[in-house]
Amino acid sequence: MSKSDTNTVFARQYNPIQLGIFAAVGYTIVCIVKWLIDRYGGSQKPEFFWLTGAAFLFVFITFTCLYYIGTRENMRYWKQSLIAYSGLLIWIIVGSRIFSGIPIDQAASFRWIYAVLTFSFFIFLGITSVVKYLIGIAEKDDWQEPKTRGKSKK
């Protein structure tokens, strides 16, 4: 492996639980800032908190699937990803309920958005798993030029 290969995103090992904690902290900071702005004269749109939660979930899903390609322990990473996603989803639902003051049933169609994001998380992890498997096969395969059959035409 050359020096440039060790500096790529895929060469490092990432922990999805740390990524989930990072997303939860980022979500909380954005919500606190927005809540303070609303409290002191800003616009009163409670759906903002639900939308921000969906955005942080999507970012978490994207980076978790990207970092999965570089992991060495597949099942451990899957387990940690599911734990982190579940924790982040619960944190966002509870936080959005507290900050917005409205339950998810009254927050437009965010229940469906969160359901679609959850389903997408499983689909993306599956697709990434297949891609990682195919990359592994391609790296093991020693490519040789195809052999021609019969006599060559003159």
C-alpha positions in Angstrom: 0.0 0.0 0.0 1.4 3.4 -1.0 1.4 6.4 1.3 -1.5 7.9 -0.6 -3.6 4.8 0.0 -3.3 5.2 3.8 -4.6 8.7 3.7 -8.0 7.8 2.1 -11.2 7.7 4.0 -11.5 4.0 3.3 -8.2 3.1 4.8 -9.2 4.2 8.3 -11.4 2.4 10.7 -14.5 4.4 11.9 -16.8 3.6 14.7 -20.5 4.2 13.9 -21.4 4.8 17.5 -19.0 7.8 17.6 -20.5 9.0 14.3 -24.0 8.7 15.9 -22.9 10.7 19.0 -21.4 13.3 16.8 -24.7 13.6 14.8 -26.7 13.8 18.1 -24.5 16.5 19.5 -24.7 18.5 16.2 -28.5 18.1 16.1 -28.8 19.2 19.7 -26.6 22.3 19.1 -28.6 23.4 16.1 -31.9 22.8 17.9 -30.8 24.8 21.0 -29.7 27.7 18.8 -32.9 27.7 16.8 -35.0 27.4 20.0 -33.2 30.5 21.5 -33.8 32.4 18.3 -37.5 31.5 18.4 -37.8 32.4 22.0 -36.4 35.9 21.5 -38.4 36.9 18.4 -37.6 34.5 15.6 -40.0 32.7 13.4 -42.2 30.1 15.1 -42.0 27.0 12.8 -42.0 23.9 15.0 -41.5 21.7 11.9 -37.9 22.9 11.7 -36.8 20.6 14.5 -38.3 17.6 12.8 -36.8 18.6 9.5 -33.4 19.1 11.1 -33.6 15.7 12.7 -34.3 14.1 9.3 -31.3 15.9 7.8 -29.0 14.7 10.5 -30.3 11.1 10.1 -29.7 11.3 6.4 -26.1 12.5 7.0 -25.5 9.7 9.5 -26.9 7.1 7.0 -24.7 8.4 4.2 -21.4 8.4 6.2 -22.1 5.1 7.9 -22.6 3.4 4.6 -19.5 5.1 3.1 -17.3 4.1 6.1 -18.6 0.5 5.9 -16.6 -0.1 2.8 -13.3 0.4 4.7 -14.2 -1.7 7.7 -12.6 -5.1 8.4 -15.1 -6.5 10.8 -18.4 -6.5 8.9 -20.8 -8.0 11.5 -19.4 -5.8 14.3 -19.8 -2.7 12.2 -23.4 -3.7 11.3 -24.3 -4.2 14.9 -22.8 -0.9 16.0 -24.5 0.9 13.1 -27.9 -0.4 14.1 -27.3 0.5 17.7 -26.1 4.0 16.8 -29.0 4.5 14.3 -31.6 3.4 16.9 -30.1 5.7 19.6 -29.9 8.6 17.2 -33.5 8.1 16.0 -34.8 8.0 19.6 -32.7 11.0 20.5 -34.0 13.0 17.5 -37.7 12.0 18.1 -37.6 12.9 21.8 -35.6 16.1 21.1 -37.9 17.2 18.3 -40.9 16.6 20.6 -39.4 18.7 23.4 -38.1 21.5 21.3 -41.1 21.8 18.9 -43.8 21.1 21.4 -45.7 19.0 18.9 -45.8 15.2 18.7 -44.7 13.4 15.5 -48.3 12.7 14.6 -49.0 16.5 14.2 -45.7 17.3 12.5 -46.8 17.2 8.9 -45.6 13.9 7.3 -42.4 13.4 9.3 -43.5 10.0 10.6 -43.3 8.8 6.9 -40.1 10.6 6.3 -38.5 8.8 9.3 -39.9 5.5 8.2 -38.5 6.0 4.7 -35.1 7.0 6.1 -35.1 3.9 8.3 -35.9 1.6 5.3 -33.3 3.4 3.2 -30.7 2.8 5.9 -31.2 -0.9 5.6 -31.2 -0.8 1.8 -28.0 1.3 1.7 -26.2 -1.0 4.1 -27.2 -3.9 1.9 -26.1 -2.2 -1.3 -22.8 -1.2 0.3 -22.4 -4.8 1.5 -22.8 -6.1 -2.0 -20.4 -3.5 -3.4 -17.8 -4.4 -0.7 -18.1 -8.1 -1.6 -17.6 -7.3 -5.3 -14.6 -5.1 -4.6 -13.1 -8.0 -2.6 -13.6 -10.4 -5.4 -12.1 -7.9 -7.9 -9.1 -7.4 -5.7 -8.4 -11.2 -5.4 -8.9 -11.9 -9.0 -5.7 -11.9 -11.0 -6.6 -10.6 -14.5 -5.0 -12.1 -17.5 -5.4 -11.3 -21.1 -8.1 -13.5 -22.7 -6.7 -16.4 -24.7 -7.7 -16.7 -28.3 -9.1 -20.0 -29.5 -8.0 -21.5 -32.8 -5.6 -20.0 -35.2 -5.3 -16.3 -35.6 -6.4 -14.8 -38.8 -3.8 -13.5 -41.2 
